[in-house]
Amino acid sequence: MQKFLSDLDAWICPVTPGPAFMHHKISNPVLTSPLKVDDQELPYWVWGTTYTAVFNLTGNPVVVLPVGRTKAGLPIGVQVVGRRWSDMELLNIAEQLTEVTGAFQHPPGY
């Protein structure tokens, strides 16, 4: 990951394989409850960690930014990944990106 990011200021990638979903009571156990992605059911824990787990393992700093909304008004986000030990630089980049993406807005009803 260090080599991949060595020539980049930051890397923008998905947070999850889909937009936010409406909170609902899910069956037990939570870790195996499925969520649909492209007509396939993924366990809840796979859906929620597919694109984030790698950065937990590598220690790269990440900032998540909202970039849009679903038709239901729920947020769609991206994660902005920085080089290890460059947290402050990543926060500066994220702040600059919010000039394009706009500030966080609560979803309807929250």
C-alpha positions as CSV (number, residue, x, y, z in Angstrom):
1,M,0.0,0.0,0.0
2,Q,2.9,2.4,0.8
3,K,4.3,1.9,-2.7
4,F,0.9,2.3,-4.3
5,L,0.3,5.6,-2.5
6,S,3.8,6.9,-2.8
7,D,3.1,9.1,-5.8
8,L,-0.5,10.0,-4.8
9,D,-1.7,12.7,-2.4
10,A,-4.8,10.6,-1.6
11,W,-6.9,7.8,-3.0
12,I,-10.7,8.0,-3.3
13,C,-12.5,4.7,-3.2
14,P,-15.9,3.3,-2.0
15,V,-16.8,2.8,1.6
16,T,-19.3,0.1,1.0
17,P,-20.7,-1.8,-2.0
18,G,-23.9,0.3,-1.9
19,P,-25.4,3.4,-0.4
20,A,-26.7,3.7,3.2
21,F,-29.7,1.6,3.9
22,M,-32.7,2.4,6.1
23,H,-32.0,1.2,9.6
24,H,-34.2,-1.8,10.4
25,K,-34.3,-4.6,12.9
26,I,-32.3,-7.4,11.6
27,S,-32.3,-11.0,12.6
28,N,-29.8,-12.5,15.0
29,P,-27.0,-13.0,14.6
30,V,-26.2,-9.6,13.1
31,L,-23.0,-10.8,11.5
32,T,-24.8,-13.2,9.2
33,S,-27.9,-11.1,8.3
34,P,-27.9,-10.6,4.5
35,L,-28.0,-7.3,2.5
36,K,-28.6,-7.3,-1.2
37,V,-25.9,-6.0,-3.6
38,D,-26.4,-6.4,-7.3
39,D,-29.0,-9.1,-6.8
40,Q,-26.7,-11.1,-4.5
41,E,-27.1,-11.4,-0.8
42,L,-24.0,-10.6,1.3
43,P,-23.7,-11.1,5.0
44,Y,-24.0,-7.8,6.9
45,W,-20.4,-7.9,8.1
46,V,-19.0,-8.5,4.6
47,W,-21.1,-5.7,3.2
48,G,-19.9,-3.3,5.9
49,T,-16.2,-4.1,5.8
50,T,-15.5,-5.1,2.1
51,Y,-13.7,-1.8,1.3
52,T,-12.6,-0.7,4.7
53,A,-10.9,-3.7,6.3
54,V,-7.7,-3.4,4.3
55,F,-7.0,0.1,5.7
56,N,-7.5,-1.2,9.2
57,L,-4.8,-3.8,8.5
58,T,-2.4,-1.4,6.8
59,G,-2.8,1.5,9.2
60,N,-3.5,4.0,6.5
61,P,-5.6,7.0,7.7
62,V,-9.0,7.4,6.1
63,V,-11.6,10.1,6.0
64,V,-15.2,9.4,4.9
65,L,-17.0,12.1,3.0
66,P,-20.6,12.3,1.8
67,V,-20.8,12.8,-2.0
68,G,-24.5,12.4,-2.7
69,R,-27.8,11.0,-1.7
70,T,-30.0,8.1,-2.8
71,K,-33.5,8.9,-4.1
72,A,-34.7,8.2,-0.5
73,G,-32.3,10.9,0.8
74,L,-29.8,8.6,2.4
75,P,-26.1,9.4,2.2
76,I,-23.7,8.0,-0.3
77,G,-20.0,8.3,0.8
78,V,-16.5,7.8,-0.4
79,Q,-13.4,7.1,1.7
80,V,-10.3,9.2,1.1
81,V,-7.2,7.2,2.0
82,G,-3.8,8.7,2.8
83,R,-0.3,7.5,3.2
84,R,0.6,6.1,6.6
85,W,1.6,8.8,9.2
86,S,0.2,11.6,7.0
87,D,-3.0,12.2,9.0
88,M,-2.8,16.0,8.9
89,E,-2.1,16.1,5.2
90,L,-5.2,13.8,4.6
91,L,-7.4,16.1,6.8
92,N,-6.3,19.1,4.7
93,I,-7.1,17.2,1.5
94,A,-10.5,16.2,2.9
95,E,-11.2,19.8,3.9
96,Q,-10.5,20.9,0.3
97,L,-12.7,18.2,-1.1
98,T,-15.7,19.4,1.0
99,E,-15.6,22.6,-1.0
100,V,-16.7,20.3,-3.9
101,T,-18.8,17.8,-2.0
102,G,-20.4,20.2,0.4
103,A,-20.8,19.9,4.1
104,F,-22.5,17.0,5.8
105,Q,-26.3,17.2,5.9
106,H,-28.4,15.0,8.1
107,P,-30.7,12.5,6.2
108,P,-34.4,13.3,6.3
109,G,-36.0,12.4,9.6
110,Y,-32.7,12.3,11.7
